[in-house]
Amino acid sequence: MSGIGEYIDSEVKSKDVVLFMKGTPGFPQCGFSGQVVQILDYLGVDYKGVNVLTSNELRQGIKEYSNWPTIPQLYVKGEFVGGCDIIREMFQAGELQGYFEEKGVSVSSAA
């Protein structure tokens, strides 16, 4: 695994919920990242945002790490969950909250 792969691996495992996104949770720099931030904030999930715009190597590396072509990417307990569409569909179907609870991640919202 390359240096960037090791960095990504350690970030993914640094917290139960990690979102690789464009921008930061307080200032998302793309609509898709913003949507996932809104959903996570709504559910009251404690997560870490990693801004892929800080480095081209990171932005490319995360796509290779997950074998997923787009950003944002959500990881829960070290596992890749999906991008914006998957997260939004799980949320709208009422599955996302249950998914977090199954994984032992606390959610504060009664969504």
C-alpha positions in Angstrom: 0.0 0.0 0.0 1.3 3.4 -0.9 1.9 6.3 1.6 -1.4 7.8 0.7 -3.1 4.4 1.0 -1.7 4.0 4.5 -2.8 7.6 5.4 -6.4 6.9 4.1 -6.4 3.6 6.0 -5.5 5.2 9.2 -8.1 8.0 8.7 -10.8 5.5 7.9 -10.0 3.7 11.2 -9.4 6.9 13.3 -13.1 7.3 14.1 -16.3 5.1 13.9 -17.7 7.4 11.2 -15.5 9.1 8.6 -16.7 11.1 5.6 -14.3 11.8 2.8 -15.7 14.9 1.2 -15.1 18.1 -0.8 -14.7 20.8 1.8 -15.4 20.5 5.5 -18.5 19.6 7.5 -18.9 23.3 8.3 -18.3 24.4 4.7 -19.0 21.7 2.2 -17.7 22.6 -1.3 -20.0 20.5 -3.4 -23.7 19.8 -3.2 -23.3 16.0 -2.8 -20.9 16.4 0.1 -23.3 18.9 1.6 -26.3 16.5 1.4 -24.4 13.8 3.2 -23.3 16.3 5.9 -26.9 17.4 6.3 -28.1 13.8 6.8 -25.3 13.0 9.3 -26.0 16.2 11.2 -29.7 15.5 11.2 -29.2 12.1 12.6 -26.8 13.6 15.2 -24.0 11.2 14.2 -20.5 12.0 15.5 -18.3 11.9 12.5 -15.0 13.1 11.1 -14.9 15.0 7.8 -11.7 14.6 5.7 -11.3 17.3 3.0 -10.1 15.6 -0.2 -9.5 19.0 -1.8 -6.4 19.5 0.3 -4.5 17.2 -2.1 -4.8 15.7 -5.5 -3.1 12.6 -4.2 -5.7 12.2 -1.5 -8.6 12.8 -3.9 -7.3 10.2 -6.3 -6.2 7.8 -3.6 -9.6 7.6 -1.9 -11.2 6.5 -5.2 -8.6 3.8 -5.6 -8.9 2.8 -1.9 -12.7 2.2 -2.1 -12.8 1.3 -5.8 -15.5 3.9 -6.0 -15.3 6.8 -8.6 -17.0 9.6 -6.8 -16.8 11.7 -3.6 -18.2 11.9 -0.9 -17.5 8.5 0.5 -18.8 7.4 3.9 -17.0 4.9 6.1 -18.5 3.3 9.2 -16.2 1.2 11.5 -13.7 1.0 8.7 -16.2 -0.2 6.1 -17.1 1.7 2.9 -20.9 2.3 3.0 -21.4 4.4 -0.2 -21.6 7.8 -1.8 -24.2 10.5 -1.7 -26.9 8.5 -3.7 -26.6 5.4 -1.5 -26.6 7.4 1.8 -29.6 9.5 0.6 -31.6 6.4 -0.4 -30.8 4.6 2.9 -31.8 7.7 4.8 -35.1 8.2 2.8 -35.9 4.5 3.3 -35.3 4.9 7.0 -32.5 2.3 6.9 -29.5 4.6 7.7 -30.4 5.1 11.3 -30.8 1.4 11.8 -27.5 0.8 10.0 -25.7 3.1 12.4 -27.3 1.5 15.4 -26.4 -2.0 14.2 -22.8 -0.9 13.9 -22.9 0.5 17.4 -22.9 4.1 16.4 -25.1 6.3 18.4 -27.7 8.5 16.7 -29.5 11.3 18.6 -32.3 12.0 16.2 -35.7 10.3 16.4 -35.8 10.3 12.6 
